[in-house]
Amino acid sequence: QVQLVESGGGLVQAGASLRLSCAVSGRTLSDYTMGWFRQAPGKEREFIAGISWNDGSVYYVRSVEGRFTISRDNAKNTVYLQMDSLMPEDTAVYYCAAKRGPSAFTTMALGGRKNDPLDAWGQGTRVTVSP
């Protein structure tokens, strides 16, 4: 059973940077496609970035592309989300998630499917960006 623990959230001013970490245990990180999601107050959780398990290809939603960078260190069993040029609208609880298997990237971007949920979610780390 893979387990995920996020860290690195906090309160920052607009324009600042933060790096979130997602520590993976219980399984080998290299087997998993990993993703970051966020849930802003009053809104649904949304997928924002993903990194594939095999070739390291990445994908970002438009709202974070060019400002956020997802990366993985398989040796440290850790996934990162570098967030630059933070804006107040980035305020949210950020979650990492893991998915193994075929079509993992597509399933990850959907947040899982009814008959094919993601393998694990972290507990979340809160990011607050003040104006």
N, C-alpha and C positions, 0 to 999 in steps of 0.2 A: 504494500500500500504506500503510494507516494504521499508525502506530506510537504506542505509549503508554509513558509513563515516570512511575511513581508516586514521590512523595516525601512527607516529613512524618512518617514513623513515628518511634517512639522508646519510651523507658521513662518511664512516668508512674505516679503514685499514684492509687488509686481516688478518684473524684470530680473528677479533672482533665479538661482538654479538650485535644484535638489537632485540627489541620486537615490532612487529607491532600489532596494535589494530584495530578492526572493530566494531564500535558502531552501534547497530541496533535499529531502532525506527519504530514506526508505527504498529508493530506487535510483537507478543511474540516470542522471539528467540527460545524457546524450541520446537516450531512447525517446525523449519527449519533445513534441512541439510545445512551445511555451507562449503564453500571451499575457498582456496586461489589460485590465478593464478598469473602469471607474464609475462611481455612482455619485452624482451630485445631489444636493438636497432637493427632494421633491421630484427627482427624475429617475428613470430606469437605468439600470446598469448597462454600460455600453463598452464594446470592444474598442481599444484604441491602438494596439500594436501587437504584432506577433513575430515569432522567429521560428523557423522550421528546425526539425531535429537533425536533418541530414546535411543539407548544403548551406544552412545558415541564412537562407533568404529571409528577408524581412518585409513587413507590410505595415503601413500606418494609415490611420484614417486622416482625412484632410485637415481636421482641426488641430492636429498635433504634428503633422509632417513638416520637417524642417526645424522643429524646435525640440522634439523628443527623439531619443535614440535608444533602441532596445539592443541588448547584447547578452551574450552568455559566456560563462567560463565553466566548461564542463569539468575541468580539473578541480574547481572549487565548488562544483555543484550549486552554482549560483547564477541567477538571471538578474540583469540590471535594467533599470529605466532611467536614463539621464534626461532630466527635464530642464531645459534652458528657456530663457525669456518667458518665465511664467506670467500668467495673466489671472486676474480674479476669477474668470470663468473656468479656470483649471481646478478650482476648489472642489474637492470630492474625496471620497474614500477610494483608494486605489487597491485593486486586488490582482494577484497573479493567479494563473491557472495553468494546468498541464493536461495534455492529451497525447495519447500514443495510438499508433495504428494508421491504417490507410485513410486518406482524406482528412488527416488530423487538422491541417491548417484551415480547411473550409469549415470543419466542425467547430474549431476554436473561434473563428470569426463570428459564427452564429451564436456563440455562448453555449454550445451543445445543442443536441437535438433531443426530441422527446424519447426516442429509443436508442439514443447514443449520447449520453451526457458526457461532460468533461470528466476526466479522471480525478481531479482534485482542484480545490480552491484554497487560497490562503484566507486568513481572517481579516485582512485589510489593514491599511495604514492610512491615516488621515493627512491630507494636504490642504492647507488653508493659505490662500494668497490674498493679501490685503492690497487695496489700491495704492 
